[in-house]
Structure formats: C-alpha cells, structure tokens
C-alpha cells in the first residue's frame, strides 16, 4: 500500500493522481518550486515520478499531498 497520494489539478481542471512511498519525490517537488533543480535526485527518479514533477511544474491550480498513515493533507505551493 502506498503511503502518499499526490493529486495535481491542472489549469483545465484535469486531476492527476499518483500513489507513492517516495518521500524524496515530495521533497524534490517542493525544492524544484523554491530552488534550482537538484540533478542527482532527478536522476534517481523513475519516469513516472518525473511525469508527476513535470505536471507540478506546469503551473497547476493546486497540488495536494495526502498521507494515509497520519490521515493528514498538505498543499504544495503553486
């Protein structure tokens, strides 16, 4: 079972859902928004994870992370 569900809502109201256990992916997404690209981390991500990062960096309406372990939700900055 995946711990995190990432939900990205695009400008045209399409929703992309991705389930993962990779905390590094979530930290990388936040850092990409606030800093420059961390190439070593980017190289360690799968193609599916890079598609999620690309969708996040493509000026979405919102990006929500749901944690199934703690039942908490947070919004990444967009």
PDB file of N, CA, C and O in Angstrom:
ATOM      1  N   UNK A   1       0.838  -1.183   0.000  1.00  0.00           N
ATOM      2  CA  UNK A   1       0.000   0.000   0.000  1.00  0.00           C
ATOM      3  C   UNK A   1       0.880   1.242   0.000  1.00  0.00           C
ATOM      4  O   UNK A   1       1.861   1.312   0.741  1.00  0.00           O
ATOM      5  N   UNK A   2       0.539   2.201  -0.811  1.00  0.00           N
ATOM      6  CA  UNK A   2       1.306   3.440  -0.889  1.00  0.00           C
ATOM      7  C   UNK A   2       0.884   4.392   0.213  1.00  0.00           C
ATOM      8  O   UNK A   2      -0.297   4.508   0.543  1.00  0.00           O
ATOM      9  N   UNK A   3       1.866   5.065   0.771  1.00  0.00           N
ATOM     10  CA  UNK A   3       1.587   5.982   1.869  1.00  0.00           C
ATOM     11  C   UNK A   3       1.039   7.317   1.389  1.00  0.00           C
ATOM     12  O   UNK A   3       0.113   7.859   1.992  1.00  0.00           O
ATOM     13  N   UNK A   4       1.599   7.848   0.315  1.00  0.00           N
ATOM     14  CA  UNK A   4       1.239   9.193  -0.144  1.00  0.00           C
ATOM     15  C   UNK A   4       0.431   9.133  -1.437  1.00  0.00           C
ATOM     16  O   UNK A   4       0.700   8.322  -2.323  1.00  0.00           O
ATOM     17  N   UNK A   5      -0.557  10.006  -1.520  1.00  0.00           N
ATOM     18  CA  UNK A   5      -1.279  10.221  -2.769  1.00  0.00           C
ATOM     19  C   UNK A   5      -1.063  11.677  -3.160  1.00  0.00           C
ATOM     20  O   UNK A   5      -1.384  12.592  -2.402  1.00  0.00           O
ATOM     21  N   UNK A   6      -0.520  11.873  -4.344  1.00  0.00           N
ATOM     22  CA  UNK A   6      -0.283  13.216  -4.872  1.00  0.00           C
ATOM     23  C   UNK A   6      -1.400  13.505  -5.867  1.00  0.00           C
ATOM     24  O   UNK A   6      -1.620  12.739  -6.805  1.00  0.00           O
ATOM     25  N   UNK A   7      -2.099  14.606  -5.657  1.00  0.00           N
ATOM     26  CA  UNK A   7      -3.193  14.994  -6.547  1.00  0.00           C
ATOM     27  C   UNK A   7      -2.869  16.377  -7.112  1.00  0.00           C
ATOM     28  O   UNK A   7      -2.803  17.366  -6.382  1.00  0.00           O
ATOM     29  N   UNK A   8      -2.671  16.419  -8.419  1.00  0.00           N
ATOM     30  CA  UNK A   8      -2.359  17.674  -9.101  1.00  0.00           C
ATOM     31  C   UNK A   8      -3.556  18.043  -9.970  1.00  0.00           C
ATOM     32  O   UNK A   8      -4.003  17.247 -10.795  1.00  0.00           O
ATOM     33  N   UNK A   9      -4.066  19.248  -9.779  1.00  0.00           N
ATOM     34  CA  UNK A   9      -5.177  19.748 -10.589  1.00  0.00           C
ATOM     35  C   UNK A   9      -4.618  20.769 -11.572  1.00  0.00           C
ATOM     36  O   UNK A   9      -4.072  21.799 -11.175  1.00  0.00           O
ATOM     37  N   UNK A  10      -4.762  20.471 -12.848  1.00  0.00           N
ATOM     38  CA  UNK A  10      -4.213  21.349 -13.885  1.00  0.00           C
ATOM     39  C   UNK A  10      -5.109  22.565 -14.091  1.00  0.00           C
ATOM     40  O   UNK A  10      -6.206  22.635 -13.538  1.00  0.00           O
ATOM     41  N   UNK A  11      -4.639  23.523 -14.888  1.00  0.00           N
ATOM     42  CA  UNK A  11      -5.397  24.743 -15.189  1.00  0.00           C
ATOM     43  C   UNK A  11      -6.732  24.436 -15.863  1.00  0.00           C
ATOM     44  O   UNK A  11      -7.701  25.173 -15.683  1.00  0.00           O
ATOM     45  N   UNK A  12      -6.789  23.341 -16.644  1.00  0.00           N
ATOM     46  CA  UNK A  12      -8.052  22.979 -17.308  1.00  0.00           C
ATOM     47  C   UNK A  12      -8.851  21.967 -16.482  1.00  0.00           C
ATOM     48  O   UNK A  12      -9.689  21.239 -17.014  1.00  0.00           O
ATOM     49  N   UNK A  13      -8.580  21.932 -15.176  1.00  0.00           N
ATOM     50  CA  UNK A  13      -9.345  21.153 -14.185  1.00  0.00           C
ATOM     51  C   UNK A  13      -9.222  19.636 -14.339  1.00  0.00           C
ATOM     52  O   UNK A  13     -10.090  18.899 -13.871  1.00  0.00           O
ATOM     53  N   UNK A  14      -8.169  19.165 -14.983  1.00  0.00           N
ATOM     54  CA  UNK A  14      -7.908  17.727 -15.003  1.00  0.00           C
ATOM     55  C   UNK A  14      -7.123  17.369 -13.753  1.00  0.00           C
ATOM     56  O   UNK A  14      -6.259  18.127 -13.314  1.00  0.00           O
ATOM     57  N   UNK A  15      -7.426  16.217 -13.185  1.00  0.00           N
ATOM     58  CA  UNK A  15      -6.754  15.793 -11.951  1.00  0.00           C
ATOM     59  C   UNK A  15      -5.877  14.585 -12.230  1.00  0.00           C
ATOM     60  O   UNK A  15      -6.309  13.607 -12.840  1.00  0.00           O
ATOM     61  N   UNK A  16      -4.645  14.672 -11.774  1.00  0.00           N
ATOM     62  CA  UNK A  16      -3.675  13.598 -11.914  1.00  0.00           C
ATOM     63  C   UNK A  16      -3.420  13.028 -10.526  1.00  0.00           C
ATOM     64  O   UNK A  16      -3.007  13.753  -9.621  1.00  0.00           O
ATOM     65  N   UNK A  17      -3.661  11.738 -10.354  1.00  0.00           N
ATOM     66  CA  UNK A  17      -3.448  11.060  -9.076  1.00  0.00           C
ATOM     67  C   UNK A  17      -2.238  10.153  -9.202  1.00  0.00           C
ATOM     68  O   UNK A  17      -2.092   9.438 -10.193  1.00  0.00           O
ATOM     69  N   UNK A  18      -1.374  10.180  -8.206  1.00  0.00           N
ATOM     70  CA  UNK A  18      -0.191   9.320  -8.209  1.00  0.00           C
ATOM     71  C   UNK A  18       0.054   8.854  -6.783  1.00  0.00           C
ATOM     72  O   UNK A  18       0.092   9.661  -5.855  1.00  0.00           O
ATOM     73  N   UNK A  19       0.217   7.557  -6.615  1.00  0.00           N
ATOM     74  CA  UNK A  19       0.478   6.993  -5.289  1.00  0.00           C
ATOM     75  C   UNK A  19       1.930   6.577  -5.192  1.00  0.00           C
ATOM     76  O   UNK A  19       2.484   5.989  -6.121  1.00  0.00           O
ATOM     77  N   UNK A  20       2.546   6.889  -4.054  1.00  0.00           N
ATOM     78  CA  UNK A  20       3.968   6.613  -3.886  1.00  0.00           C
ATOM     79  C   UNK A  20       4.321   6.458  -2.407  1.00  0.00           C
ATOM     80  O   UNK A  20       3.587   6.900  -1.524  1.00  0.00           O
ATOM     81  N   UNK A  21       5.442   5.830  -2.171  1.00  0.00           N
ATOM     82  CA  UNK A  21       6.034   5.772  -0.836  1.00  0.00           C
ATOM     83  C   UNK A  21       7.303   6.622  -0.776  1.00  0.00           C
ATOM     84  O   UNK A  21       7.978   6.672   0.253  1.00  0.00           O
ATOM     85  N   UNK A  22       7.615   7.279  -1.869  1.00  0.00           N
ATOM     86  CA  UNK A  22       8.872   8.000  -2.023  1.00  0.00           C
ATOM     87  C   UNK A  22       8.787   9.425  -1.451  1.00  0.00           C
ATOM     88  O   UNK A  22       8.299  10.345  -2.108  1.00  0.00           O
ATOM     89  N   UNK A  23       9.270   9.581  -0.220  1.00  0.00           N
ATOM     90  CA  UNK A  23       9.295  10.910   0.404  1.00  0.00           C
ATOM     91  C   UNK A  23      10.239  11.847  -0.335  1.00  0.00           C
ATOM     92  O   UNK A  23      10.018  13.058  -0.371  1.00  0.00           O
ATOM     93  N   UNK A  24      11.282  11.292  -0.920  1.00  0.00           N
ATOM     94  CA  UNK A  24      12.246  12.096  -1.671  1.00  0.00           C
ATOM     95  C   UNK A  24      11.565  12.797  -2.843  1.00  0.00           C
ATOM     96  O   UNK A  24      11.907  13.934  -3.168  1.00  0.00           O
ATOM     97  N   UNK A  25      10.612  12.132  -3.472  1.00  0.00           N
ATOM     98  CA  UNK A  25       9.872  12.735  -4.583  1.00  0.00           C
ATOM     99  C   UNK A  25       9.139  13.989  -4.121  1.00  0.00           C
ATOM    100  O   UNK A  25       9.180  15.016  -4.799  1.00  0.00           O
ATOM    101  N   UNK A  26       8.478  13.914  -2.985  1.00  0.00           N
ATOM    102  CA  UNK A  26       7.712  15.053  -2.480  1.00  0.00           C
ATOM    103  C   UNK A  26       8.637  16.204  -2.103  1.00  0.00           C
ATOM    104  O   UNK A  26       8.349  17.361  -2.411  1.00  0.00           O
ATOM    105  N   UNK A  27       9.737  15.894  -1.444  1.00  0.00           N
ATOM    106  CA  UNK A  27      10.716  16.937  -1.101  1.00  0.00           C
ATOM    107  C   UNK A  27      11.315  17.546  -2.366  1.00  0.00           C
ATOM    108  O   UNK A  27      11.530  18.756  -2.431  1.00  0.00           O
ATOM    109  N   UNK A  28      11.584  16.719  -3.362  1.00  0.00           N
ATOM    110  CA  UNK A  28      12.141  17.195  -4.620  1.00  0.00           C
ATOM    111  C   UNK A  28      11.167  18.145  -5.316  1.00  0.00           C
ATOM    112  O   UNK A  28      11.578  19.173  -5.855  1.00  0.00           O
ATOM    113  N   UNK A  29       9.879  17.803  -5.307  1.00  0.00           N
ATOM    114  CA  UNK A  29       8.881  18.667  -5.922  1.00  0.00           C
ATOM    115  C   UNK A  29       8.870  20.034  -5.246  1.00  0.00           C
ATOM    116  O   UNK A  29       8.845  21.062  -5.922  1.00  0.00           O
ATOM    117  N   UNK A  30       8.890  20.047  -3.933  1.00  0.00           N
ATOM    118  CA  UNK A  30       8.896  21.316  -3.198  1.00  0.00           C
ATOM    119  C   UNK A  30      10.165  22.105  -3.492  1.00  0.00           C
ATOM    120  O   UNK A  30      10.109  23.314  -3.716  1.00  0.00           O
ATOM    121  N   UNK A  31      11.307  21.425  -3.493  1.00  0.00           N
ATOM    122  CA  UNK A  31      12.575  22.114  -3.752  1.00  0.00           C
ATOM    123  C   UNK A  31      12.648  22.636  -5.179  1.00  0.00           C
ATOM    124  O   UNK A  31      13.228  23.697  -5.407  1.00  0.00           O
ATOM    125  N   UNK A  32      12.079  21.925  -6.146  1.00  0.00           N
ATOM    126  CA  UNK A  32      12.057  22.411  -7.533  1.00  0.00           C
ATOM    127  C   UNK A  32      11.284  23.712  -7.637  1.00  0.00           C
ATOM    128  O   UNK A  32      11.612  24.574  -8.452  1.00  0.00           O
ATOM    129  N   UNK A  33      10.269  23.851  -6.819  1.00  0.00           N
ATOM    130  CA  UNK A  33       9.453  25.062  -6.848  1.00  0.00           C
ATOM    131  C   UNK A  33      10.177  26.224  -6.176  1.00  0.00           C
ATOM    132  O   UNK A  33      10.030  27.371  -6.598  1.00  0.00           O
ATOM    133  N   UNK A  34      10.954  25.938  -5.136  1.00  0.00           N
ATOM    134  CA  UNK A  34      11.564  27.002  -4.345  1.00  0.00           C
ATOM    135  C   UNK A  34      13.036  27.244  -4.663  1.00  0.00           C
ATOM    136  O   UNK A  34      13.567  28.309  -4.347  1.00  0.00           O
ATOM    137  N   UNK A  35      13.701  26.272  -5.283  1.00  0.00           N
ATOM    138  CA  UNK A  35      15.142  26.387  -5.587  1.00  0.00           C
ATOM    139  C   UNK A  35      15.415  25.868  -6.981  1.00  0.00           C
ATOM    140  O   UNK A  35      14.496  25.603  -7.755  1.00  0.00           O
ATOM    141  N   UNK A  36      16.688  25.726  -7.287  1.00  0.00           N
ATOM    142  CA  UNK A  36      17.047  25.178  -8.593  1.00  0.00           C
ATOM    143  C   UNK A  36      16.979  23.644  -8.558  1.00  0.00           C
ATOM    144  O   UNK A  36      16.933  23.035  -7.489  1.00  0.00           O
ATOM    145  N   UNK A  37      16.975  23.050  -9.729  1.00  0.00           N
ATOM    146  CA  UNK A  37      16.851  21.608  -9.883  1.00  0.00           C
ATOM    147  C   UNK A  37      18.043  20.881  -9.265  1.00  0.00           C
ATOM    148  O   UNK A  37      19.195  21.232  -9.520  1.00  0.00           O
ATOM    149  N   UNK A  38      17.759  19.872  -8.456  1.00  0.00           N
ATOM    150  CA  UNK A  38      18.787  19.023  -7.854  1.00  0.00           C
ATOM    151  C   UNK A  38      18.997  17.832  -8.795  1.00  0.00           C
ATOM    152  O   UNK A  38      18.236  16.865  -8.751  1.00  0.00           O
ATOM    153  N   UNK A  39      20.023  17.902  -9.642  1.00  0.00           N
ATOM    154  CA  UNK A  39      20.233  16.917 -10.694  1.00  0.00           C
ATOM    155  C   UNK A  39      20.455  15.503 -10.145  1.00  0.00           C
ATOM    156  O   UNK A  39      19.865  14.570 -10.690  1.00  0.00           O
ATOM    157  N   UNK A  40      21.267  15.282  -9.103  1.00  0.00           N
ATOM    158  CA  UNK A  40      21.431  13.911  -8.610  1.00  0.00           C
ATOM    159  C   UNK A  40      20.108  13.269  -8.167  1.00  0.00           C
ATOM    160  O   UNK A  40      19.881  12.084  -8.411  1.00  0.00           O
ATOM    161  N   UNK A  41      19.254  14.039  -7.529  1.00  0.00           N
ATOM    162  CA  UNK A  41      17.957  13.495  -7.123  1.00  0.00           C
ATOM    163  C   UNK A  41      17.101  13.235  -8.356  1.00  0.00           C
ATOM    164  O   UNK A  41      16.434  12.203  -8.438  1.00  0.00           O
ATOM    165  N   UNK A  42      17.110  14.147  -9.304  1.00  0.00           N
ATOM    166  CA  UNK A  42      16.324  13.977 -10.530  1.00  0.00           C
ATOM    167  C   UNK A  42      16.729  12.698 -11.258  1.00  0.00           C
ATOM    168  O   UNK A  42      15.873  11.994 -11.794  1.00  0.00           O
ATOM    169  N   UNK A  43      17.994  12.399 -11.281  1.00  0.00           N
ATOM    170  CA  UNK A  43      18.471  11.200 -11.963  1.00  0.00           C
ATOM    171  C   UNK A  43      18.034   9.921 -11.257  1.00  0.00           C
ATOM    172  O   UNK A  43      17.994   8.858 -11.875  1.00  0.00           O
ATOM    173  N   UNK A  44      17.706  10.012  -9.970  1.00  0.00           N
ATOM    174  CA  UNK A  44      17.289   8.822  -9.229  1.00  0.00           C
ATOM    175  C   UNK A  44      15.792   8.544  -9.341  1.00  0.00           C
ATOM    176  O   UNK A  44      15.337   7.483  -8.914  1.00  0.00           O
ATOM    177  N   UNK A  45      15.023   9.466  -9.902  1.00  0.00           N
ATOM    178  CA  UNK A  45      13.576   9.289 -10.010  1.00  0.00           C
ATOM    179  C   UNK A  45      13.211   8.448 -11.226  1.00  0.00           C
ATOM    180  O   UNK A  45      13.926   8.435 -12.228  1.00  0.00           O
ATOM    181  N   UNK A  46      12.085   7.748 -11.121  1.00  0.00           N
ATOM    182  CA  UNK A  46      11.589   6.956 -12.245  1.00  0.00           C
ATOM    183  C   UNK A  46      10.930   7.869 -13.264  1.00  0.00           C
ATOM    184  O   UNK A  46      10.698   9.048 -12.996  1.00  0.00           O
ATOM    185  N   UNK A  47      10.631   7.324 -14.428  1.00  0.00           N
ATOM    186  CA  UNK A  47       9.952   8.093 -15.472  1.00  0.00           C
ATOM    187  C   UNK A  47       8.576   8.566 -14.984  1.00  0.00           C
ATOM    188  O   UNK A  47       8.196   9.710 -15.229  1.00  0.00           O
ATOM    189  N   UNK A  48       7.836   7.701 -14.304  1.00  0.00           N
ATOM    190  CA  UNK A  48       6.520   8.087 -13.771  1.00  0.00           C
ATOM    191  C   UNK A  48       6.652   9.238 -12.782  1.00  0.00           C
ATOM    192  O   UNK A  48       5.847  10.170 -12.802  1.00  0.00           O
ATOM    193  N   UNK A  49       7.651   9.181 -11.926  1.00  0.00           N
ATOM    194  CA  UNK A  49       7.869  10.252 -10.944  1.00  0.00           C
ATOM    195  C   UNK A  49       8.242  11.559 -11.630  1.00  0.00           C
ATOM    196  O   UNK A  49       7.822  12.628 -11.186  1.00  0.00           O
ATOM    197  N   UNK A  50       9.017  11.494 -12.694  1.00  0.00           N
ATOM    198  CA  UNK A  50       9.375  12.700 -13.430  1.00  0.00           C
ATOM    199  C   UNK A  50       8.158  13.302 -14.141  1.00  0.00           C
ATOM    200  O   UNK A  50       8.079  14.520 -14.296  1.00  0.00           O
ATOM    201  N   UNK A  51       7.217  12.470 -14.572  1.00  0.00           N
ATOM    202  CA  UNK A  51       5.986  12.973 -15.173  1.00  0.00           C
ATOM    203  C   UNK A  51       5.186  13.748 -14.136  1.00  0.00           C
ATOM    204  O   UNK A  51       4.594  14.780 -14.452  1.00  0.00           O
ATOM    205  N   UNK A  52       5.166  13.257 -12.899  1.00  0.00           N
ATOM    206  CA  UNK A  52       4.474  13.957 -11.815  1.00  0.00           C
ATOM    207  C   UNK A  52       5.151  15.300 -11.551  1.00  0.00           C
ATOM    208  O   UNK A  52       4.469  16.313 -11.398  1.00  0.00           O
ATOM    209  N   UNK A  53       6.475  15.321 -11.495  1.00  0.00           N
ATOM    210  CA  UNK A  53       7.213  16.568 -11.275  1.00  0.00           C
ATOM    211  C   UNK A  53       6.921  17.547 -12.407  1.00  0.00           C
ATOM    212  O   UNK A  53       6.709  18.736 -12.165  1.00  0.00           O
ATOM    213  N   UNK A  54       6.910  17.052 -13.633  1.00  0.00           N
ATOM    214  CA  UNK A  54       6.624  17.912 -14.785  1.00  0.00           C
ATOM    215  C   UNK A  54       5.221  18.515 -14.679  1.00  0.00           C
ATOM    216  O   UNK A  54       5.034  19.703 -14.943  1.00  0.00           O
ATOM    217  N   UNK A  55       4.249  17.708 -14.299  1.00  0.00           N
ATOM    218  CA  UNK A  55       2.878  18.216 -14.137  1.00  0.00           C
ATOM    219  C   UNK A  55       2.829  19.262 -13.030  1.00  0.00           C
ATOM    220  O   UNK A  55       2.108  20.253 -13.147  1.00  0.00           O
ATOM    221  N   UNK A  56       3.582  19.053 -11.964  1.00  0.00           N
ATOM    222  CA  UNK A  56       3.606  20.018 -10.858  1.00  0.00           C
ATOM    223  C   UNK A  56       4.237  21.339 -11.283  1.00  0.00           C
ATOM    224  O   UNK A  56       3.782  22.407 -10.872  1.00  0.00           O
ATOM    225  N   UNK A  57       5.272  21.271 -12.095  1.00  0.00           N
ATOM    226  CA  UNK A  57       5.973  22.485 -12.521  1.00  0.00           C
ATOM    227  C   UNK A  57       5.298  23.176 -13.703  1.00  0.00           C
ATOM    228  O   UNK A  57       5.755  24.228 -14.149  1.00  0.00           O
ATOM    229  N   UNK A  58       4.208  22.587 -14.213  1.00  0.00           N
ATOM    230  CA  UNK A  58       3.498  23.129 -15.370  1.00  0.00           C
ATOM    231  C   UNK A  58       2.369  24.073 -14.951  1.00  0.00           C
ATOM    232  O   UNK A  58       1.321  24.116 -15.596  1.00  0.00           O
ATOM    233  N   UNK A  59       2.580  24.818 -13.885  1.00  0.00           N
ATOM    234  CA  UNK A  59       1.642  25.845 -13.420  1.00  0.00           C
ATOM    235  C   UNK A  59       0.238  25.302 -13.148  1.00  0.00           C
ATOM    236  O   UNK A  59      -0.727  25.756 -13.763  1.00  0.00           O
ATOM    237  N   UNK A  60       0.111  24.328 -12.226  1.00  0.00           N
ATOM    238  CA  UNK A  60      -1.209  23.768 -11.918  1.00  0.00           C
ATOM    239  C   UNK A  60      -2.034  24.708 -11.047  1.00  0.00           C
ATOM    240  O   UNK A  60      -1.524  25.698 -10.523  1.00  0.00           O
ATOM    241  N   UNK A  61      -3.327  24.381 -10.900  1.00  0.00           N
ATOM    242  CA  UNK A  61      -4.186  25.123  -9.975  1.00  0.00           C
ATOM    243  C   UNK A  61      -3.800  24.799  -8.537  1.00  0.00           C
ATOM    244  O   UNK A  61      -3.716  25.690  -7.691  1.00  0.00           O
ATOM    245  N   UNK A  62      -3.566  23.513  -8.267  1.00  0.00           N
ATOM    246  CA  UNK A  62      -3.169  23.129  -6.915  1.00  0.00           C
ATOM    247  C   UNK A  62      -2.474  21.769  -6.933  1.00  0.00           C
ATOM    248  O   UNK A  62      -2.580  21.007  -7.894  1.00  0.00           O
ATOM    249  N   UNK A  63      -1.768  21.492  -5.856  1.00  0.00           N
ATOM    250  CA  UNK A  63      -1.095  20.214  -5.668  1.00  0.00           C
ATOM    251  C   UNK A  63      -1.288  19.817  -4.209  1.00  0.00           C
ATOM    252  O   UNK A  63      -0.824  20.504  -3.299  1.00  0.00           O
ATOM    253  N   UNK A  64      -1.966  18.721  -4.004  1.00  0.00           N
ATOM    254  CA  UNK A  64      -2.284  18.246  -2.661  1.00  0.00           C
ATOM    255  C   UNK A  64      -1.587  16.911  -2.415  1.00  0.00           C
ATOM    256  O   UNK A  64      -1.552  16.043  -3.287  1.00  0.00           O
ATOM    257  N   UNK A  65      -1.038  16.765  -1.223  1.00  0.00           N
ATOM    258  CA  UNK A  65      -0.403  15.513  -0.814  1.00  0.00           C
ATOM    259  C   UNK A  65      -1.213  14.955   0.352  1.00  0.00           C
ATOM    260  O   UNK A  65      -1.381  15.620   1.374  1.00  0.00           O
ATOM    261  N   UNK A  66      -1.711  13.732   0.195  1.00  0.00           N
ATOM    262  CA  UNK A  66      -2.437  13.065   1.270  1.00  0.00           C
ATOM    263  C   UNK A  66      -1.565  11.963   1.847  1.00  0.00           C
ATOM    264  O   UNK A  66      -1.028  11.139   1.105  1.00  0.00           O
ATOM    265  N   UNK A  67      -1.422  11.945   3.164  1.00  0.00           N
ATOM    266  CA  UNK A  67      -0.640  10.942   3.866  1.00  0.00           C
ATOM    267  C   UNK A  67      -1.609   9.950   4.502  1.00  0.00           C
ATOM    268  O   UNK A  67      -2.341  10.305   5.426  1.00  0.00           O
ATOM    269  N   UNK A  68      -1.620   8.720   4.018  1.00  0.00           N
ATOM    270  CA  UNK A  68      -2.570   7.726   4.524  1.00  0.00           C
ATOM    271  C   UNK A  68      -2.197   7.216   5.910  1.00  0.00           C
ATOM    272  O   UNK A  68      -3.050   6.685   6.621  1.00  0.00           O
ATOM    273  N   UNK A  69      -0.946   7.368   6.300  1.00  0.00           N
ATOM    274  CA  UNK A  69      -0.515   6.910   7.613  1.00  0.00           C
ATOM    275  C   UNK A  69      -1.002   7.843   8.721  1.00  0.00           C
ATOM    276  O   UNK A  69      -1.468   7.385   9.764  1.00  0.00           O
ATOM    277  N   UNK A  70      -0.893   9.142   8.493  1.00  0.00           N
ATOM    278  CA  UNK A  70      -1.292  10.126   9.509  1.00  0.00           C
ATOM    279  C   UNK A  70      -2.664  10.737   9.224  1.00  0.00           C
ATOM    280  O   UNK A  70      -3.187  11.504  10.033  1.00  0.00           O
ATOM    281  N   UNK A  71      -3.248  10.395   8.067  1.00  0.00           N
ATOM    282  CA  UNK A  71      -4.530  10.970   7.640  1.00  0.00           C
ATOM    283  C   UNK A  71      -4.487  12.488   7.587  1.00  0.00           C
ATOM    284  O   UNK A  71      -5.465  13.159   7.917  1.00  0.00           O
ATOM    285  N   UNK A  72      -3.341  13.024   7.167  1.00  0.00           N
ATOM    286  CA  UNK A  72      -3.197  14.467   7.020  1.00  0.00           C
ATOM    287  C   UNK A  72      -3.025  14.800   5.536  1.00  0.00           C
ATOM    288  O   UNK A  72      -2.628  13.965   4.723  1.00  0.00           O
ATOM    289  N   UNK A  73      -3.336  16.028   5.233  1.00  0.00           N
ATOM    290  CA  UNK A  73      -3.232  16.529   3.878  1.00  0.00           C
ATOM    291  C   UNK A  73      -2.492  17.850   3.907  1.00  0.00           C
ATOM    292  O   UNK A  73      -2.646  18.639   4.840  1.00  0.00           O
ATOM    293  N   UNK A  74      -1.678  18.091   2.869  1.00  0.00           N
ATOM    294  CA  UNK A  74      -0.988  19.372   2.770  1.00  0.00           C
ATOM    295  C   UNK A  74      -0.978  19.825   1.329  1.00  0.00           C
ATOM    296  O   UNK A  74      -1.080  19.013   0.409  1.00  0.00           O
ATOM    297  N   UNK A  75      -0.856  21.121   1.138  1.00  0.00           N
ATOM    298  CA  UNK A  75      -0.813  21.723  -0.182  1.00  0.00           C
ATOM    299  C   UNK A  75       0.608  22.184  -0.463  1.00  0.00           C
ATOM    300  O   UNK A  75       1.209  22.893   0.344  1.00  0.00           O
ATOM    301  N   UNK A  76       1.140  21.782  -1.604  1.00  0.00           N
ATOM    302  CA  UNK A  76       2.425  22.318  -2.033  1.00  0.00           C
ATOM    303  C   UNK A  76       2.166  23.672  -2.682  1.00  0.00           C
ATOM    304  O   UNK A  76       1.100  23.887  -3.261  1.00  0.00           O
ATOM    305  N   UNK A  77       3.125  24.583  -2.593  1.00  0.00           N
ATOM    306  CA  UNK A  77       2.933  25.900  -3.236  1.00  0.00           C
ATOM    307  C   UNK A  77       2.889  25.750  -4.759  1.00  0.00           C
ATOM    308  O   UNK A  77       3.584  24.914  -5.335  1.00  0.00           O
ATOM    309  N   UNK A  78       2.067  26.566  -5.386  1.00  0.00           N
ATOM    310  CA  UNK A  78       1.991  26.565  -6.862  1.00  0.00           C
ATOM    311  C   UNK A  78       2.170  27.970  -7.384  1.00  0.00           C
ATOM    312  O   UNK A  78       2.139  28.187  -8.596  1.00  0.00           O
TER     313      UNK A  78
END
